[in-house]
Amino acid sequence: MEMWPGHRMRRLHDQITLRHFLTSYILTITRCAGFRRHAYIFPPLVRLIVDHISRFGQFCGISPGRDEHDDPSYVISEQTILRCNQGAKRRGIWMEIGIDVGVYGSLATAENITGLARFAEERNYHSIWLADHVVFPANIESRYPYSPTGAFPAPETDPLMEPIATMGVLAGATKNVMIGTSVLVMPYRNPLLLGRMLATIDNFSNGRVVLGAGSGWLEEEFKALDTRDFVNRGPVTDECLEIFKAVCGGGAVEYQGEHYQFEAMQCYPASVQRPHPPILIGGISNRALRRVAEHGSGWMSVSLDPDRIPERLDRLNQLCKKNGRTLDDLWLVHKLFISIGEEQRDVGGGRKLGTGSVETVTDDIKRFQDYGYRSIIFRYPGFDADEQTRQFDLLADKIMPRV
C-alpha cells in the first residue's frame, strides 16, 4: 500500500487542514444541533473565527505546509485518509465545490481566467479546474463523446489557453485552492516531461496539484501533436500514468514499456504531495473504470445520467475489489454546467442537472453526496463574464453553505 509521509495538520490529498477541520467541525455541530435549516447563517462567522484560530495555530508552529521539524516516522496511509474523509462527508460535512475556470471559449482570456481563480479563492471554493486542448482543427470531424449530438460545445476559433502553462500562472496567483485538470489528455505530452512539469508546479504551489487524466477523443489533435497512435491511446495512457507516478516519486527513474522506453533519469525534486499528486481518472466507460481501479486516487464522471450512477459505481466497486481496493478508497468527483435561476433542457426534454432554482441545484448536489461523491465541479457555459461571476456568487452564497 502506498504511504503518505505525515506532517502535523498537513494538507494531503483531501485538504485536511487546521482551517478545514475546524470549519467543518463547528458547522457539523450546528447542523446536528438542529440548525441545518438555517445553516447558511453560520459559514461567514465561522470562517472568520476559524481564520483567527488557524493563524494562531500557525504562530504556535502548527503549519499546513512542509515542516522539516515534523516527525518523519509518522505516516498515514492514503486509504485511511480517504476513507476518513469519505466517512466525514456521510456524516454531513459539506461537499467540496470547485470551479472550471474555462481555458477555452469566448471568456478564455488571461484576465478572465486569472480573475476567476482569485475569485474562487476569495469565495472559499475548494478548487479550480482546467480542461485540456492544445489546438483545434479548422473543422472538427471527431465526435465529441459528452454531447448527445456529438458536436463540440465551443467554436474552433474561440480563444484556447494551454492548461499546464496556465496552471503555473494560477499557482502564483492563488495560495490555497487546489489546482486540477479536468481532464488532461495523457498521450498529448511526453510523460517524462509531463511528470516533471506537474511536480514542479506542485512544488511552487506547496502541494496543490490534482491530475485529472483521460485518454482523449479528438483524433485530429492527436495527429497534429505527433503523438502515439490514436487507436492505442488507452494503453498509452496507462503507461503515461505509471511514468507520472514514478517521476513524482523522485530519484532515478527508468521505464521500459511497449510505447515508452528510457534509461535511468534523475527526477528531483519529487512532488510535495507524496507519493504523487492525486490522480482522478475521467470517463464513464468500462475501460475508464478499470483505469480508476488500477491507477486512480479517484474517479471524475461527466455527462452521466443519475439513473446510471448506481450501476457504474457497482461496476467500479467490482473492479476495485480485484485490485484490493474499495469505493471508500476513492475520491468521487462529478462535473456539471451551472445555470442558477433558469432551467435548461437536454435533447430529451429533461432538466439538465445543475440548472434551475437554488433549491433544485442544492438537491442535485445532495443527490451526488448521497451516492458517496465528495466534490462537484461547476462550469459556466455562457459568454457573459458578469453573469459568470453572478452565478458563482449565488453558488457560494446560497448553495455551498447548505451542502
C-alpha positions in Angstrom: 0.0 0.0 0.0 1.3 3.5 -0.8 2.1 5.5 2.2 1.9 9.3 2.7 4.5 11.0 4.9 2.6 12.6 7.7 3.0 16.2 8.7 1.2 18.0 11.5 -2.1 19.2 10.2 -0.7 18.8 6.7 -2.6 19.4 3.5 -2.7 15.9 2.0 -4.9 14.7 -0.9 -8.0 15.9 0.7 -7.2 19.3 2.1 -7.2 18.1 5.7 -6.0 21.3 7.2 -6.5 23.0 10.5 -8.8 25.6 8.8 -10.9 23.0 7.0 -11.1 20.7 10.1 -12.3 23.5 12.5 -14.8 24.9 10.0 -16.3 21.5 9.2 -16.4 20.5 12.8 -18.2 23.7 14.0 -20.7 23.6 11.2 -21.4 19.9 11.7 -22.1 20.6 15.4 -24.6 23.4 14.5 -26.3 21.2 12.0 -26.5 18.2 14.4 -28.0 20.6 17.0 -31.0 21.3 14.7 -29.8 24.4 12.9 -29.4 22.7 9.5 -32.3 24.6 8.0 -30.6 27.9 8.9 -27.0 26.7 8.2 -26.5 29.5 5.6 -26.2 31.9 8.5 -23.1 30.3 10.1 -20.3 29.9 7.5 -19.2 33.6 7.2 -19.0 34.0 11.0 -17.4 30.5 11.5 -14.8 31.1 8.8 -13.9 34.4 10.4 -13.4 32.7 13.8 -11.5 29.8 12.2 -9.3 32.1 10.3 -8.1 33.7 13.5 -7.7 30.3 15.2 -5.7 28.8 12.4 -3.4 31.9 12.2 -2.8 31.4 16.0 -2.1 27.8 15.3 0.4 28.7 12.6 2.0 31.2 15.1 2.4 28.3 17.5 4.1 26.2 14.9 1.1 24.2 13.5 1.6 24.6 9.8 -0.4 23.0 6.9 2.7 23.1 4.7 6.0 21.3 4.7 7.9 21.4 8.0 11.4 19.9 8.4 10.8 19.7 12.2 7.8 17.3 11.7 8.3 13.7 12.9 9.2 11.8 9.7 8.3 8.5 11.3 4.6 9.5 11.5 2.8 8.1 8.4 -0.8 7.9 7.3 -1.9 5.6 4.6 -3.7 7.0 1.6 -6.5 4.5 2.1 -7.1 5.6 5.7 -7.1 9.3 4.9 -9.6 8.9 2.0 -11.8 6.6 4.0 -11.9 9.0 6.9 -12.8 11.9 4.6 -15.4 9.9 2.9 -17.0 9.0 6.2 -17.0 12.6 7.3 -18.9 13.5 4.2 -21.5 10.9 5.0 -21.9 12.4 8.5 -22.9 15.7 6.9 -19.8 17.7 6.4 -20.1 19.9 3.3 -19.2 19.0 -0.2 -16.1 20.3 -1.8 -17.2 22.7 -4.6 -14.8 23.7 -7.5 -14.9 26.0 -10.5 -13.8 25.1 -14.0 -12.1 28.4 -15.0 -12.7 27.9 -18.7 -9.5 27.7 -20.7 -11.4 27.6 -24.0 -14.3 29.7 -25.2 -15.0 33.4 -25.6 -14.2 34.1 -21.9 -10.8 32.3 -22.1 -8.6 35.4 -21.7 -5.7 35.8 -19.4 -7.6 38.5 -17.4 -10.8 36.4 -17.0 -9.1 33.2 -16.1 -6.8 34.7 -13.5 -9.6 36.8 -12.1 -11.9 33.8 -11.8 -9.2 31.8 -10.0 -8.7 34.6 -7.5 -12.4 35.0 -7.1 -12.7 31.2 -6.3 -10.1 31.6 -3.6 -11.8 34.7 -2.1 -15.2 33.0 -2.0 -13.8 29.8 -0.3 -14.1 27.4 -3.2 -12.2 24.2 -2.8 -10.6 24.0 -6.2 -10.1 25.4 -9.7 -10.0 23.2 -12.8 -8.7 23.4 -16.4 -9.7 21.3 -19.4 -7.1 20.2 -21.9 -6.7 21.1 -25.6 -3.7 22.5 -27.3 -5.0 23.2 -30.8 -8.4 22.9 -32.5 -8.6 21.7 -36.1 -10.2 24.2 -38.5 -13.0 21.6 -38.9 -13.7 19.1 -36.2 -14.8 15.8 -37.6 -14.3 13.6 -34.5 -17.4 13.0 -32.4 -17.4 14.8 -29.0 -18.4 11.9 -26.6 -20.0 14.1 -23.9 -22.7 15.7 -26.1 -25.9 13.9 -27.4 -25.3 15.4 -30.8 -21.6 14.8 -30.9 -20.8 18.5 -31.5 -18.1 20.2 -29.6 -19.6 23.0 -27.4 -17.3 25.8 -28.5 -16.4 27.4 -31.8 -13.0 26.3 -33.1 -12.0 30.0 -33.5 -12.5 30.9 -29.8 -9.5 31.5 -27.5 -7.7 28.4 -26.2 -5.1 28.5 -23.4 -2.7 25.6 -22.9 -3.6 24.2 -19.4 -0.2 23.3 -17.9 1.2 26.8 -18.6 -2.0 28.2 -17.2 -1.7 26.1 -14.0 1.7 27.6 -13.4 0.3 31.1 -13.7 -2.6 30.3 -11.4 -0.3 28.7 -8.8 1.3 32.0 -8.5 -1.9 34.0 -8.5 -3.5 31.9 -5.6 -2.4 30.5 -2.3 -4.9 27.9 -1.1 -7.2 26.5 -3.7 -6.4 23.1 -5.3 -5.5 23.4 -9.0 -6.6 20.5 -11.1 -7.1 19.3 -14.7 -10.4 18.1 -15.9 -9.1 16.2 -17.7 -5.5 16.2 -19.1 -5.2 14.1 -22.3 -2.2 12.0 -21.2 -0.9 11.0 -24.7 -0.6 14.6 -25.8 2.7 15.1 -23.9 5.8 13.1 -23.3 5.1 11.6 -19.9 8.6 12.2 -18.5 8.3 15.9 -19.4 4.7 16.0 -18.1 5.7 14.4 -14.8 8.5 17.0 -14.3 6.2 19.9 -15.2 3.5 18.9 -12.8 5.9 18.0 -10.0 7.4 21.5 -10.5 4.0 23.2 -10.2 3.3 21.1 -7.2 6.4 22.4 -5.5 5.7 26.1 -6.4 2.1 25.7 -5.2 3.1 23.9 -2.0 1.2 20.7 -2.9 -2.0 21.9 -4.6 -1.9 20.0 -7.9 -4.5 17.4 -8.9 -4.1 15.4 -12.1 -7.4 14.7 -13.8 -6.4 12.2 -16.5 -8.1 10.9 -19.7 -7.2 9.3 -22.9 -8.7 11.9 -25.3 -11.2 11.9 -28.2 -10.1 14.4 -30.8 -8.2 12.4 -33.4 -7.2 15.4 -35.5 -5.4 16.9 -32.5 -3.5 13.7 -31.8 -2.2 13.8 -35.4 -1.3 17.4 -35.2 0.7 16.9 -32.0 2.5 13.9 -33.4 1.5 11.7 -30.5 1.4 7.9 -30.3 -1.2 6.3 -32.5 -4.8 7.4 -31.7 -6.0 3.8 -31.7 -3.5 2.9 -28.9 -4.4 5.8 -26.7 -5.8 3.6 -23.9 -2.6 1.6 -23.3 -0.5 4.7 -23.9 -2.5 6.5 -21.2 -1.8 3.6 -18.8 1.9 3.9 -19.4 1.8 7.6 -19.0 0.2 7.3 -15.6 2.8 4.8 -14.5 5.6 7.1 -15.5 3.9 10.1 -13.9 3.8 8.3 -10.6 7.4 7.3 -10.8 8.6 10.7 -11.8 6.7 12.4 -8.9 8.2 9.9 -6.5 11.7 11.4 -7.2 15.1 9.8 -7.6 16.3 7.7 -10.5 13.5 6.7 -12.8 13.7 4.3 -15.8 10.9 2.8 -17.8 10.7 0.0 -20.4 7.2 -0.3 -21.7 5.6 -1.1 -25.0 5.1 2.6 -26.0 7.7 4.4 -23.9 11.3 3.5 -23.0 14.1 5.4 -21.3 17.1 4.7 -19.2 17.5 5.9 -15.6 16.9 9.6 -15.3 17.3 11.6 -12.1 14.0 13.3 -11.1 14.5 15.9 -8.4 12.7 17.4 -6.6 9.9 15.0 -6.0 6.4 16.3 -5.8 5.3 17.9 -2.5 2.4 15.5 -2.3 3.5 12.0 -1.5 3.8 9.6 -3.2 2.4 11.8 -6.0 -0.4 14.3 -6.6 -3.9 12.7 -6.6 -4.9 11.2 -9.9 -8.6 11.4 -10.9 -9.5 9.3 -13.9 -12.1 10.8 -16.2 -14.6 8.9 -18.2 -17.6 6.6 -17.7 -16.8 3.6 -19.9 -15.7 0.2 -18.5 -12.2 0.9 -19.7 -12.1 4.2 -17.8 -13.4 2.5 -14.6 -10.8 -0.2 -15.0 -8.2 2.6 -15.1 -9.6 4.1 -12.0 -9.3 0.9 -10.1 -5.7 0.2 -11.3 -4.2 3.7 -11.3 -6.6 6.3 -9.8 -6.9 8.1 -6.5 -10.4 8.8 -7.6 -13.0 9.0 -10.4 -14.2 12.0 -12.3 -17.6 11.5 -14.0 -19.2 13.8 -16.5 -22.4 13.7 -18.6 -23.6 10.7 -16.6 -27.3 10.1 -16.2 -28.0 9.9 -12.5 -30.0 6.8 -13.0 -26.8 5.1 -14.3 -24.7 6.1 -11.2 -25.6 3.0 -9.1 -24.7 0.7 -11.9 -21.4 2.5 -12.7 -20.5 2.6 -9.0 -21.3 -1.1 -8.6 -19.1 -1.9 -11.6 -16.3 0.3 -10.2 -16.5 -1.4 -6.9 -16.1 -4.8 -8.5 -13.0 -3.6 -10.4 -11.7 -2.1 -7.2 -12.1 -5.4 -5.3 -10.0 -7.1 -8.0 -7.2 -4.7 -7.2 -7.5 -5.0 -3.4 -9.5 -1.7 -3.0 -13.0 -0.5 -2.3 -15.0 2.6 -3.2 -14.2 4.1 0.1 -10.6 4.4 -1.2 -11.7 6.8 -4.0 -12.3 10.5 -4.3 -15.5 10.7 -6.4 -16.0 13.9 -8.4 -18.6 15.0 -10.9 -18.6 17.9 -13.3 -21.8 19.9 -14.1 -22.7 23.0 -16.0 -24.3 25.7 -13.9 -27.4 27.9 -14.5 -29.0 29.0 -11.2 -32.4 30.6 -11.8 -33.0 29.1 -15.2 -33.7 25.5 -16.1 -32.0 24.2 -19.2 -33.2 21.1 -21.1 -31.4 18.3 -22.7 -32.2 16.8 -26.1 -34.8 14.5 -24.5 -36.6 17.4 -22.8 -35.4 16.6 -19.3 -33.9 19.2 -17.0 -30.1 19.4 -17.0 -28.6 18.8 -13.6 -27.1 22.0 -12.1 -29.8 24.2 -13.6 -32.9 25.6 -12.1 -33.7 27.2 -8.7 -31.4 27.3 -5.7 -33.3 24.5 -4.1 -33.2 22.4 -7.2 -29.4 22.7 -7.7 -28.9 22.1 -4.0 -30.8 18.9 -4.3 -28.8 17.9 -7.3 -25.6 18.2 -5.3 -27.1 16.3 -2.3 -28.1 13.5 -4.7 -24.4 13.0 -5.6 -23.5 13.3 -2.0 -25.8 10.5 -1.1 -24.0 8.3 -3.7 -20.7 9.0 -1.9 -19.4 11.8 -4.1 -17.1 14.2 -2.3 -16.7 17.0 -4.9 -18.7 18.8 -7.6 -17.0 20.9 -10.3 -19.2 23.6 -11.9 -18.5 25.3 -15.3 -20.4 28.3 -16.6 -21.4 27.6 -20.2 -22.3 31.1 -21.3 -20.5 34.1 -22.8 -21.1 36.9 -20.3 -18.3 37.5 -17.7 -20.6 39.4 -15.3 -23.2 36.7 -15.4 -20.5 34.1 -14.8 -19.5 36.0 -11.6 -23.1 36.3 -10.6 -23.7 32.6 -11.0 -20.7 31.6 -8.8 -21.6 34.3 -6.2 -25.1 32.7 -6.0 -23.5 29.3 -5.7 -21.2 30.4 -2.9 -23.8 32.4 -1.0 -27.0 30.3 -1.4 -25.9 26.7 -2.1 -22.5 25.9 -0.7 -23.5 26.5 3.0 -26.3 24.0 2.5 -24.2 21.1 1.2 
